[in-house]
Amino acid sequence: MTTTEHQDPLIRAVMERDEMVRLLHSSHSTSAADARERVFGYLEELRTTQRYRLYRSLQHPLYPIFRKIQRIVEHPEIPQQATKAGRVIYVSNHKSHTDYIVELLVLDDHGIRPPIIAAGINLFGGPLGLIQRHVTGAIPIRRNTKDPVYLITLKAYVAEVLKEHDLFFYPEGGRSYSGEIKAPKTGLLHAAMQAEVPDGVIVPAAVAYDIVLEDRALARQGGTKRRQRPFTAELAEMMTLAVGFKTRAFVTFGEPIPLGDYHHESRRDVLDLAHRTRDVIGKLYKVLPTAIVATAMRPSIDRGELESRVDELLGRLRDAHANLAVRDAGQAIEEGVAALERRDILRVEGSRIRIRNRNLLRYYARTIQHLQPASH
């Protein structure tokens, strides 16, 4: 172990955790010395520093995008109170690269202490990687690795970070390419449970947009991520897509879920907590006019028939206790059709409305798929 490793109290604490001691003393196919070297390599990769006073300055190079996004928050008093009571782990669905800043700025807008954020390692290349590591305090996550040395090291590191910071992460393991809320992955959740911080809670969060900035890029991949692109390339594409772009971003917080009600050594408890959190996020998710119209549409439909179908859909959504953004079918059609027509997804021809981009329409319809019975 180097002098730097001796001097870093976080690294020392990670190395002293029981699971790390067991890892380095158990019989693996690799030698203990090799495993130790890999552990320290991973810890150096994970090491992060947050300088939150600089965080808001990140809006400025991205101003062409963020000036088009109106932030709307629901129930900010929940994280305000939760952070006063103890450690908070925010768990959110993941729609867009803009989530990372939109949701963190919503917290800052309301004077809530900044969490560390867990983000895919693809966001850490070049100058942007330096910002992530040394300003936002983001932890780079290798999402698809099966290496047990990495997974044990990651969980131990996150557990120790939680003793000093709140954490914000996306259990879907990446943006939803299909539009729907994906099944949760449990790695970071399990790490949060392992931390066993006193009075620790999960605060569920849901983010929803009228229009998602990268919708075309996401939908082109047929609902499934096919390849990993450098974030610099994706950022350049996002700047192009921001031309003519305007949307609202709804961030909704839900009641805290106490971590103490679940035990990290129980696989059943980990899964139960993951699915409970996903279900809560699904209920918090703001149902916007674009999603309602996309769900009710047919290839070509008269406005009167569309209103009837939307009215029926709203009845089902109310029965499901959905978090609706509209009062009635008229409002949903007026706002939803206009937004989808501007995005060139629908075309209005007199009293009839036609579909121009079926893939994108399906993307928005799937955003509320979890709130409807399977038969619909």
N, C-alpha and C positions, 0 to 999 in steps of 0.2 A: 504494500500500500504506500502511495506517495505521500510527501509532506502535505500537499494540497488536500488529499483525502482525509488525513488526520485532522486538518484544520476545519473542515466543513462539517458542522454539527449535524446537518441533515443527512449527509452521506454516512456518517458514523452511526446515526440512529437507524438508518435503513439496514446497514450491515449487522447491527446487533439484534434485529428482529428474529424471532424463532424460525420463521420460514426460510430466512436467508442462511441462518446457521445450518439448518437441516440440508438446504440445497448444496452448500459447499462441503458438507461432510458425508453426503450420501454417495452411494456407488453409481456413478454415471458412466456412460461409454467414454466420455472425455475425462481427462485428469482433473483433480481439484484445482491445480494451478491454471489450467486452461479455462475452467468454468469461472474462476475468480477473475481472470483477465476479461472474459466476456461480460461478466457482471459490471465491472468498472467501466467498460466501454459503453454499455447501455446506460449506466448512471450518468456518464458524461453527456450522452445524447439527450437524456431526459432533463438534465439540470436547466433550470429556468429562473429568471429574475423578473419581478414585476415592478415597473415604474409607472404607476397608474396615473400620475399627474400628467404624463405625456399621452395618455390613451386617447383623449378627445382630439388631439392633434391629428390622429389617423383619419379623421373625417376629411381633412383638407385635400390630400391628394386624391381622395375618392369623392370629392364634392360633386362632380357631374352625376354620380349615382345617388348619393344620399340626399341631395336636395330634392330628388323626385320621390322620396319615401317619407310619408307622413307616419310618425310613430304614435300609436294609440295604446295605452296600457290599461288593463283591468285588474283591480285588486292589488295595487302596489303596497297596500298596508300589510299584506301577508308577509312578504319578505322583509319589510321594515321591522315588523314585530319579531319575526323568526330570528333575524340576525342579532337582535338584542338579547335573545334568550339562549343562544348557543351556536354551534357550528351548522352551516347550511350547505347542502348539496343540491344544486339546481339540476333538474333533469328535463330536457326539452325534446320535442320532435325537431326534425331538421329538414328545412325546405330549400335553403339557398345559402350561398357563400355570404350573403349579407346578414345572415342570422348572427354571425360571430360579433358583429359590431352593433347591430340593431338591438339585440337583447341586452348586451352589456351597457349600452348607452341608456336604455330604459332604466336600468338599475341606478346608474349615475344620475339620471334626471331627477330621481327621487331620493337622493342622498343615501343610497344603500351601499355598504362597503363592497369593494370590488372582489369578485372571486377570481381564482385561477381558472383558465379554460383549457379543456383537453381538445386537441384538434389533430386531424390527420397529418402525418409526417410530410405529405405532398405540399403542405402549406408553408414549409420551412426552407425552401430553396432561395438562394440569392439574397438580395437586400431585404425582401419581405420576411425571410427566415430570421434575420437579425432583429427585425421589429417584433416578430412573434416571440422570440426567445428573451429579448432584453427590454421590451416595453410592455407588451400585453401580459407577459408571464405565462404564455401558453405552453402546455406540455405536448410534445410531439408523440403521436401514437402510431405504432405499426399495426394497422388494423387486421391484417390477414395472416400474420405470422403464427405458426404453431410451435415455435421454439419455447420449450418449458422454462429455460433459463431466463428468456426475455419476459415471459408472462409473470413469473414469480417476482422478478426484479421490478417490473412495472407496478404490480399490485403493492409491493412493499413501499415503493417510492411514493405512490399516491396516498397510501395510508399515513405516511409520515407527513406529507404536505398538508393533509387535512388537519393536523394538529395546530397549524399556524394560519391556514387560509381556508376560505370557502372554496367550493369547486363547482364548475358549470360544465356539463358534458351532454353528449347526444348519444343515447343508447342504441339508436338505429345503426350506428357505425358508419355514417355518411349520409349525404343528401338522398332524399327519396327520388329516384328516377322515374317512378311510375305515378307519383302524386299521392299515393296512400301512405298512411302511417305504418311503417314496417315493424316486424317483430323485433323485440329488444335483444341486444347482446348483453351479457351479464358481467363481463370482465371488470369494467370500471365500477359497476355497482357493488360487486363482490369486494373490490378493494376498499370502497367507502365503508362497507360493513366491517371489514377487517380492522379498520382504524379504531373502532370502538370508542369514538369521541363522546364524552359525556353530553347528554341532551342533543345529540346530533339528529337532524331531520332532513328528509328529502322535501324540497319545495318543487312540485311539478309546475312546468311552464309549457304553454303552447304558443307557437307563432304561426300566423296565417297571413297571407297576402292576397289582395284582389288579383294581382298579376305577379307571378314569380319572374324575376329578371331573366334567369337562365332557362325559362320554360322550353324554348325551342331546342336548345342544346340537350336538355334532359330527355325530352320526348323523342328526339331523333334516335336515341339508343334503345328504343323499344321497351322502356320501363326497367331495364337492367344495365348496370354499369359494365361496360365491355372493356374499357381500358383506362388506365390512369394517365392523365395529362399533367404536365407541369402547371402549377398554379399561375405562373406568369402568363402562360398562354390563355388560361381561363379568364384571368383578369382582363387581358386585352380584349377578349371576346365580350366580356361583361360591359366594358366601356362602349363598345360598338352597339350592343343591345340596349344601352341606356338612352340612345337617341329616340326621342318621342315617348319615352317610358315614364309612367306615373302610377303610383300605387299607394295603398295604405298598408301598414304593417300592424297587426293586432298582436299584442303580447299579453297573455292572460295567465295569472298565477293562481294556483290552487292551494287548498289547505295542506299544511305540513303533514308528512307521514313519518312518525317516529321510527328511527332505525332500531331503537331498543326493543321494538316488538318482534324483531327477526334476528336469527342467529346465523352468523357467517359460516359456521361449520355444517349447517344443514343445507344441502343442495335444494331441497324442497322449499325452504324459506327464501333462498336467493331467487328461485324462479317465481315464487308467489309474489315477492316484492316487485320484481321486474314487470310482471304482468299486471299487477295492481296499479303500478305507476303508469304503464302504457294506457290502461283503461281510463284512468283519471285524465291524462293528457288528451285522450280522444274526446272526452266530454267537455274539456276546457276549450278545445279547438274552435275558433270563431268560424261559423258557417256564413260565408260571404255570398253576395249575389252571383258572382261568376261561377261558383261551384253549384249553386242551386239551378241556374239556367243550364249549365253544362249537363247536369244530371237529367233534367226534364226534356232536353232537346231530342228531336228526331231529324233525319236528314233534311227534310223540308217540312215546315210546320206553320200553320196560321197562328197569328198572335193570340186569338181567342182560345184555340186549343192549347197553346203553350201556357196561357194563364191558368187554365183548368188543371193541367198537369203539375204546374208549380204549386198551385193551391193544395192539391192532394199530397205532394211531396212535403210541403210545410207542415201538414197535419201529422205525417209520420215522424218528422224531425221533432216536433213539439212533444209527441208521445215518447220519444227517445231522450227528452230533456236536453236537446242540443242547445248550444250557445249561439243563438240566432242573431244576425246583424240586420235583419229586415223585419218590418212590421207585417207586411202582407205580400201577396203575389205581384201586385202592381209595382211596388217598390223594387222587388227582386228583379222583375223583367226590365224595368226602366234602367236600373243601374247595371245589371249584369249583361244585358245585350249590348249596351253602349260600350262597356269595357272590352267585351269580347270582339266587337266589331272593330274597335280601334286597334286591337291586336291582330286583326285579319283572320280571326278564327271563325266568325260568323259574317254573313252578309244579309242586310235587310233590303228586301225588294217589295216596297209597298207594305201590304199587310202580312207578307210571308217572310219567314226567316230561314236561311239556308246555311248549311255547314260548309265552310271552306277548308278547314284543317281538322280532320277527324282525330288525329293523334293527340293534338293539343287539347281538343275538347274532352277527350277521354281522360287526359292527365288531370284536368280540373274536376271532372266528375268523380274521379277516384279519391280526391281529397276528403270527401265525406262518406266514402263507402263504408267505413267502420260504424256509421250511425244508422245504417239501414239493414232491415232483415235480408237474409241471403236471397230470398225470392225476388227482391227488387234490385 
